[in-house]
């Protein structure tokens, strides 16, 4: 693969819209988080916030999709939420960014 276009074209046509929406939601979540840091001096208190923001935008934009694409997006968003809750669980020692900074 020489570029992103070739990589993108390697996916089945059905998957491409899901990839575009997920990528756009990820970029938008990062952008919103960056703006909050730069302009409002608001730093994320929890690493899960970015993932939950991503899921929020996927859920919001899924409304605009055809029923089968909408179902796939909502399923993917639900899986992401479950995974982040399990991985960044307080019982596993992940309570906030402050814990990460403390080492």
C-alpha positions as CSV (number, residue, x, y, z in Angstrom):
1,X,0.0,0.0,0.0
2,X,1.5,3.3,-1.1
3,X,-1.1,5.7,0.2
4,X,-4.3,6.1,2.2
5,X,-6.4,5.9,-1.0
6,X,-5.0,2.5,-1.9
7,X,-5.5,1.4,1.8
8,X,-9.1,2.6,1.8
9,X,-9.9,1.0,-1.6
10,X,-8.7,-2.4,-0.2
11,X,-11.8,-2.6,2.0
12,X,-15.1,-4.0,0.7
13,X,-17.4,-1.3,-0.6
14,X,-19.9,-1.9,2.3
15,X,-17.2,-1.1,4.9
16,X,-16.0,2.2,3.4
17,X,-18.9,4.3,4.7
18,X,-18.4,2.9,8.2
19,X,-14.7,3.7,8.0
20,X,-15.3,7.3,6.8
21,X,-17.9,8.0,9.5
22,X,-15.7,6.5,12.2
23,X,-12.6,8.4,11.0
24,X,-14.5,11.6,10.8
25,X,-15.9,11.1,14.3
26,X,-12.4,10.4,15.6
27,X,-11.0,13.5,14.0
28,X,-13.9,15.6,15.2
29,X,-13.5,14.3,18.8
30,X,-9.8,15.0,18.8
31,X,-10.4,18.5,17.3
32,X,-13.1,19.3,19.9
33,X,-10.8,18.1,22.7
34,X,-7.9,20.1,21.4
35,X,-10.0,23.2,21.2
36,X,-11.2,22.8,24.8
37,X,-7.5,22.5,25.9
38,X,-6.3,25.5,23.8
39,X,-9.1,28.0,24.2
40,X,-10.8,27.1,27.4
41,X,-7.9,25.6,29.3
42,X,-10.0,22.4,30.0
43,X,-7.9,19.3,30.2
44,X,-9.5,15.9,30.0
45,X,-9.9,14.4,33.4
46,X,-10.3,10.9,32.2
47,X,-8.8,9.1,29.2
48,X,-12.2,7.6,28.5
49,X,-13.6,11.0,27.7
50,X,-12.2,11.0,24.2
51,X,-13.6,7.5,23.4
52,X,-17.0,8.5,24.8
53,X,-16.9,11.7,22.7
54,X,-16.1,9.5,19.6
55,X,-19.1,7.2,20.5
56,X,-21.3,10.2,20.9
57,X,-20.5,11.5,17.4
58,X,-20.9,8.1,15.9
59,X,-24.3,7.7,17.5
60,X,-25.4,11.2,16.5
61,X,-24.3,10.8,12.9
62,X,-25.8,7.3,12.6
63,X,-29.2,8.8,12.5
64,X,-28.4,10.1,9.1
65,X,-27.5,6.7,7.7
66,X,-29.5,3.9,6.0
67,X,-30.9,1.4,8.5
68,X,-28.2,-1.3,8.0
69,X,-25.3,1.2,8.3
70,X,-27.0,2.8,11.3
71,X,-27.2,-0.6,13.0
72,X,-23.5,-1.3,12.3
73,X,-22.4,2.1,13.7
74,X,-24.5,1.8,16.8
75,X,-23.2,-1.8,17.4
76,X,-19.6,-0.5,17.0
77,X,-20.2,2.4,19.3
78,X,-21.7,0.1,21.9
79,X,-18.7,-2.2,21.7
80,X,-16.2,0.7,22.1
81,X,-18.1,1.9,25.2
82,X,-18.0,-1.5,26.8
83,X,-14.3,-2.0,26.0
84,X,-13.3,1.4,27.4
85,X,-15.3,0.9,30.6
86,X,-13.7,-2.5,31.1
87,X,-10.1,-1.4,30.3
88,X,-10.2,1.9,32.2
89,X,-12.1,0.5,35.2
90,X,-11.2,2.0,38.6
91,X,-10.8,-1.5,39.9
92,X,-7.9,-1.9,37.4
93,X,-6.2,1.2,38.8
94,X,-7.4,3.7,36.1
95,X,-9.2,6.4,37.9
96,X,-8.1,9.5,36.0
97,X,-5.2,11.2,34.1
98,X,-3.8,12.2,37.5
99,X,-3.1,8.6,38.2
100,X,-1.3,8.3,34.8
101,X,0.8,11.4,35.7
102,X,1.7,10.0,39.1
103,X,3.3,7.0,37.5
